[in-house]
Amino acid sequence: MATSNDLKNGMVLNMENQLWTVVEFQHVKPGKGPAFVRTKLKNVISGKVIDRTLNAGVKIETATVDKREMQYLYADGDGYIFMDTTDYDQITLSNALVGDAANYLLENQMAIVAIHEGLPIYVELPASVVLEITFTEPGLQGDRSSGGTKPATLETGLQIQVPLFVEQGTKVKVDTRTGDYLGRVTD
């Protein structure tokens, strides 16, 4: 148990028999009336985001979530195979559980797998990953009708928008939260 004053980003709460992670929070002390905490919570399973206001000092139940660094091995028909690098145990995560993270996963890449009461609940990737562009049209100089971007397909199959000067075979940094192009990477 914790109080609403103890909230931190990334903390997992057990509210209404569901797991919610704290995306952001703000302690508010109005000039008149009691203090309260304004939070933005994300459902761990469904991804739904809600705003919740809690009175200051209210007890809230926290969930024990074990976050383990695991290596992504490969995908098969049943899901995605991850290996715990400490004891070499392998687990299979369903396609639904991995979700959009599959767009950024390469074989042998490290990721954080969150486990609650023995069951994996979500996969957490680094804020950005480096991927290679496998296909993009050549950009024409002076073509600015599309705002200076063009579609490009990454080695995972994900399609993103990149600037016109980026060519096929280039390694780029991609934001895993939004899917945005962040820049070129040189070896």
C-alpha positions, 0 to 999 in steps of 0.5 A: 500500500502507498498513498497518492503522495507517493506516486511516481511515473512508471509505478503500477497500481491495482485499481478496480481489479485492473493494473494501471501504470502512472504515465504522469502525475501532478500534486495540486494545492489550490488556494482554497480547499484540500490538496489533490493529485491529478494523474494520467493512468494507462491500463497495462492490458488494454492500453486505455488512458484515463485521467483520475483525480485522487485526494492527497494522502489517500491509500492506493494499492500498488502492484508488484511488477517484476521487470526483467531484461530479456533477449528477443529470439524469434517469432513463430506461429504462436507468438514471440520467443524471449529468453531470460539472459540470467537463467536462459529460460524461454517464454512465448509471448502472444501477438496481442501481448507484444502488440506494437512493440513487434514493429521495432523488434529485431532478433537478439535485441534486448527488451524489458518484459514485465511480469506480475504474479508469474504472468507476463503483462507487457513488453517495454522497449527503449525510447528509440531503436536503430533500424535499417531502411529496406525500401524507399523511393529516391527523393527528388530535389525541389519536391516539397509538395509532401512537406519534405518527407517520403515513406520508407519501409524498415527492416521490421516491415514498419513504414515511417515518414523520412526526409527526402535525403534519406536513401535505401540502406541507411540506418535511422533512429526511430522513436518507439513510442510514436514511430517518428524518424529521429535521425540518421545513424552512422556506423 
